[in-house]
Amino acid sequence: MSRPRRHRNSEPQTSFLGAVAALGFGLLVLLVVAEVALRILMPQWREFYSGWFMTEISVPGHSNVTVGVAGFDGYFSQNNGDFRSHMRINGFNLRNDEPVAAADGRLWVIGDSMSFGWGVQRDEMYSSRLAVELGVPTYNVAGPGSNVCGWQSLYARMPKDVRPSAVVVGLTVENRVGIFDCKAAAMDAKPPVPERMELGSLANPIMIKRWFTSHSALYNFFAVSLKRVGLGEALLTRLGVIVDPNALMTHGRDVTRGAEMVASTATELAKLRAMIPADVPFVVAVFPARYEIRDDNEFYSSLRTGMHAELAQRGIASIDLLADFKAAGWQPTHFAHDGHWSALGHKVAGAAISKWLVENKFVPPRSQ
């Protein structure tokens, strides 16, 4: 008797879709396990997200401004290895150990992330260097990412019972000279809302990057691993994932409107000056752009020289730091991957500003 044949389709079959689903599930499990493991093995993964220590606040009658998160005490690291700095923010959202009441009678430093001390330690900031050089106490009143409208906000929110002995405003030519209308910005200001990913954000690479940086240890592990290897960084640059950090940038500004930008910025600085008691010395330290220090770029040179001229017309003193940074060199004074000063840059700025303040009798000479 012949044996019955077994039909082929009676054998267990794995469909293509089933295989894909199994593979996808396996990868998902692997990613989850890797994420959990890295959160344990690399607890510093949160340090790469600047949003942990920054927040936007409202100031009545003025534009919103970014400040520190009150009470923050932790570290901020750049994933390419340029720095790991300790960030400690006081209860008034400023990068000072002392409460805001201690600002009374001190020399105030107002400005953006450069004045805030982005990437450097507290004692390396040029505001701290001023205290050492001059022998007088200083107080840092800076907000990362702020412009001249934000500086008006920063000054306006200071308690009315504290008063500076003098004010130094740090103006970064590279990205803080523009066309401003601070009154209109104040009228348009809306209450800040927490940043969150929405459907429309999926088309914004910056938002996607920020989300992964703040939520994924695995993403930060790969970002750190690739960016700290020369070959990996070169590959990401070639693919357009990251840009050359020192390539010439105009920050979206129309270079044909340089004179208009300079005049507008100077006008708003004069309004800031008018907010401060007339008997309080006030000076603007003009920080040269990398591209002028390195390449003598004409656009940035015209912004710098034009700013000094416009401020002088308004009776506002200014300090030019170009020669000091030229002497020190642009590479040693800046981080390799962004436009912020290294510790040496802050030291150069602190020494130059201190010298000017003493020579022009804005502060008394240090007692021997």
C-alpha positions in Angstrom: 0.0 0.0 0.0 1.4 3.4 -0.9 2.0 6.0 1.7 -0.1 9.2 1.5 1.8 12.3 0.3 2.1 15.3 2.6 1.0 18.5 0.9 3.6 21.3 0.9 1.2 23.8 2.3 0.7 21.7 5.4 4.3 22.6 6.5 4.5 25.6 9.0 5.1 28.7 6.9 6.4 32.1 8.0 4.9 35.0 6.1 7.0 37.9 5.0 5.0 40.3 7.0 5.3 38.1 10.0 9.1 38.1 9.7 9.2 41.8 9.4 7.0 42.2 12.4 9.1 39.8 14.5 12.3 41.7 13.4 10.7 45.1 14.2 9.6 43.8 17.6 13.1 42.4 18.3 14.7 45.7 17.4 12.3 47.6 19.6 13.1 45.4 22.5 16.8 45.9 21.8 16.4 49.7 21.7 14.4 49.7 25.0 17.0 47.5 26.7 19.9 49.7 25.4 18.1 52.9 26.5 17.5 51.5 30.0 21.1 50.2 30.2 22.6 53.5 29.1 20.5 55.5 31.6 22.2 53.4 34.3 25.7 53.3 32.8 25.8 56.9 31.6 23.9 58.9 34.2 25.3 62.1 32.8 23.3 61.8 29.6 21.0 64.6 30.7 23.9 67.0 30.8 23.9 67.5 27.0 20.5 69.3 27.0 20.7 73.1 27.8 17.0 73.3 28.3 17.4 71.7 31.8 18.9 75.0 33.2 17.2 77.6 31.0 13.6 78.9 31.0 11.7 81.8 29.5 10.0 84.3 31.7 7.6 87.2 31.3 8.6 90.7 32.5 5.6 93.2 32.7 6.0 96.0 30.2 8.9 94.3 28.5 9.6 91.4 26.1 10.1 87.9 27.4 13.6 86.8 28.2 15.5 83.6 28.8 17.1 83.1 32.2 18.3 80.3 34.3 16.0 77.8 36.1 15.8 79.0 39.7 17.6 76.6 42.0 19.3 74.6 39.3 22.6 73.0 40.4 24.1 70.6 37.9 26.4 70.3 34.9 26.1 71.2 31.2 28.2 69.4 28.7 28.8 69.8 25.0 28.5 66.5 23.2 31.6 67.1 21.1 33.7 67.4 24.2 34.4 71.2 24.2 33.4 71.6 27.8 31.6 70.4 30.9 30.7 73.3 33.2 29.0 73.5 36.5 25.8 75.6 36.4 24.4 76.9 39.6 21.4 79.3 39.4 20.1 81.3 42.3 16.5 81.8 43.3 16.2 84.9 41.1 17.1 82.9 37.9 20.6 84.4 37.7 24.1 82.7 37.6 25.2 83.9 41.0 25.7 82.2 44.3 24.4 85.1 46.3 20.7 86.1 46.4 19.6 89.1 44.3 19.7 91.4 47.4 23.5 91.1 47.2 23.5 92.9 43.9 23.1 96.2 45.7 26.2 98.4 45.3 28.0 96.0 43.0 29.2 96.3 39.4 26.5 94.6 37.2 27.3 92.7 34.0 24.4 92.5 31.6 24.4 90.5 28.3 23.7 87.3 26.5 25.2 83.8 26.7 28.7 85.2 26.4 28.2 87.2 29.5 26.3 84.4 31.1 29.5 82.3 30.8 28.3 79.6 28.4 30.6 76.6 28.8 33.0 78.0 31.4 33.1 77.6 35.2 31.8 80.3 37.5 35.2 81.6 38.4 36.3 81.7 34.7 33.5 84.0 33.6 34.6 87.5 32.6 32.2 89.0 35.2 34.1 87.0 37.8 37.4 88.0 36.3 36.4 91.7 36.7 35.9 91.1 40.4 39.4 89.7 40.6 41.1 92.3 38.4 39.3 95.3 40.0 39.0 94.1 43.6 35.3 95.1 43.6 32.3 92.8 43.8 30.3 92.1 40.6 26.9 90.7 39.9 26.0 88.7 36.8 22.7 89.9 35.2 22.9 88.0 31.9 20.4 85.8 30.1 21.5 83.2 27.5 20.1 83.9 24.1 19.0 87.4 25.0 19.3 90.5 22.9 19.1 94.2 23.7 15.3 94.0 24.3 16.0 91.1 26.7 18.6 93.2 28.5 16.0 95.9 29.1 13.8 93.1 30.6 16.7 91.8 32.8 17.3 95.2 34.2 13.6 96.0 34.7 13.0 92.9 36.7 15.7 93.6 39.2 14.3 94.7 42.6 13.8 98.4 43.0 15.7 98.5 46.3 19.0 97.3 44.7 21.2 99.6 42.7 24.4 99.0 40.7 27.6 100.9 41.3 28.3 100.7 37.6 26.9 98.7 34.6 28.9 96.9 31.9 26.8 95.6 28.9 28.4 92.9 26.8 27.4 93.3 23.2 28.3 90.3 20.9 28.7 91.7 17.4 28.4 88.3 15.8 24.7 87.8 16.5 23.3 90.6 18.7 23.4 93.5 16.3 20.1 93.8 14.5 16.9 95.7 13.8 14.9 95.9 17.0 11.7 97.5 18.3 11.6 96.6 21.9 8.3 98.4 22.6 6.6 96.4 19.9 8.2 93.2 21.2 6.8 93.9 24.6 3.3 94.5 23.3 3.5 91.2 21.3 4.9 89.2 24.2 2.7 86.2 25.2 3.0 84.1 28.4 5.7 81.5 27.9 4.6 78.0 27.4 6.6 74.8 28.0 8.3 73.5 24.9 6.6 70.3 23.5 6.7 68.2 20.4 3.7 68.6 18.2 2.8 67.1 14.9 4.1 70.1 13.0 7.4 69.8 14.9 8.2 66.5 13.1 9.2 68.6 10.0 11.6 70.7 12.1 15.0 68.9 12.5 16.0 71.3 15.3 12.9 70.4 17.3 13.5 66.7 16.7 17.1 66.9 17.8 16.2 68.9 20.9 13.5 66.2 21.8 15.9 63.3 21.5 18.7 65.2 23.3 16.4 65.8 26.3 14.7 62.4 26.3 17.1 59.7 25.0 20.3 58.4 26.6 20.8 56.2 23.5 20.7 59.2 21.2 23.2 61.1 23.3 25.5 58.1 23.5 25.7 57.9 19.7 26.0 61.7 19.3 28.9 61.8 21.8 30.5 58.7 20.2 30.3 60.1 16.6 31.2 63.7 17.3 34.2 63.0 19.4 35.8 60.9 16.7 37.3 63.0 13.9 36.2 60.5 11.2 32.6 60.5 12.6 32.4 64.2 12.8 33.8 64.5 9.2 31.2 62.1 7.9 28.3 63.9 9.7 29.5 67.2 8.2 29.8 65.7 4.7 26.2 64.3 5.0 25.0 67.7 6.1 23.8 66.4 9.6 26.1 69.0 11.2 27.6 72.1 9.8 31.2 73.4 10.0 31.1 75.2 13.3 33.4 78.0 12.1 32.0 78.6 8.7 31.0 82.2 8.0 27.5 82.9 9.2 25.4 86.0 9.0 22.6 84.6 11.2 20.0 85.3 8.6 20.7 89.0 8.4 20.7 91.1 5.2 24.3 92.3 5.0 23.2 95.4 3.0 21.3 96.7 6.1 24.3 96.9 8.4 24.1 100.6 9.1 20.4 100.2 9.9 21.1 97.4 12.3 23.8 99.3 14.0 21.6 102.4 14.5 18.6 100.3 15.7 20.8 98.4 18.3 22.4 101.7 19.5 19.0 103.3 19.9 17.7 100.4 22.1 20.9 100.5 24.1 20.3 104.2 24.7 16.9 103.3 26.1 18.5 100.8 28.4 20.9 103.5 29.5 17.9 105.8 30.3 16.4 103.1 32.6 19.5 103.3 34.8 20.2 106.2 37.2 22.2 108.9 35.4 24.9 109.0 38.1 25.6 105.2 37.6 28.5 104.7 35.1 27.4 102.8 32.1 29.6 101.3 29.3 29.1 98.9 26.4 31.8 96.3 25.8 31.7 95.5 22.1 32.8 91.9 21.5 34.3 91.3 18.1 33.0 88.5 15.9 35.2 85.4 15.2 35.2 86.2 11.6 36.7 89.6 12.1 39.3 88.3 14.5 40.2 85.5 12.1 39.5 86.9 8.7 39.1 90.7 9.0 35.6 90.2 7.6 34.4 93.6 6.3 30.7 93.1 7.3 31.5 92.3 10.9 34.2 95.0 11.0 31.6 97.6 9.8 29.2 96.5 12.5 31.8 96.9 15.2 33.2 100.2 14.1 29.7 101.5 13.3 28.5 100.5 16.8 31.2 102.6 18.5 30.3 105.6 16.4 26.6 105.3 17.0 27.0 104.9 20.7 29.3 107.9 20.9 26.7 110.0 19.1 24.3 109.0 21.9 26.8 109.9 24.6 27.4 106.2 25.6 30.9 105.0 26.3 32.1 101.8 24.6 35.1 99.5 24.9 36.7 97.9 21.8 38.2 94.4 22.4 39.4 93.6 18.9 43.1 94.3 19.5 43.2 92.1 22.6 41.5 89.2 20.9 43.7 89.6 17.8 46.8 89.4 20.0 45.5 86.2 21.8 44.2 84.6 18.6 40.7 83.4 17.7 41.3 79.7 18.2 42.7 79.8 21.8 40.0 82.2 22.9 37.0 80.3 21.5 35.6 76.8 21.8 36.3 74.6 18.8 32.7 74.0 17.9 30.8 77.1 18.6 31.2 80.9 18.9 31.5 81.1 22.7 34.7 82.1 24.5 36.9 79.6 26.2 38.3 80.3 29.6 41.1 82.2 27.9 38.6 84.4 26.0 37.0 85.4 29.3 40.3 86.1 30.8 41.3 88.3 27.9 38.0 90.2 28.0 38.1 90.6 31.8 41.6 92.1 31.7 40.8 94.5 28.8 37.5 95.7 30.4 39.1 96.1 33.8 41.9 98.2 32.4 39.5 100.4 30.6 37.3 100.9 33.6 40.2 102.0 35.8 41.8 104.2 33.1 38.5 106.0 32.6 37.7 106.2 36.3 34.5 104.2 36.0 35.7 102.4 39.1 38.4 103.4 41.6 41.9 101.8 41.1 42.5 98.8 43.2 44.2 99.6 46.5 47.7 98.2 46.8 
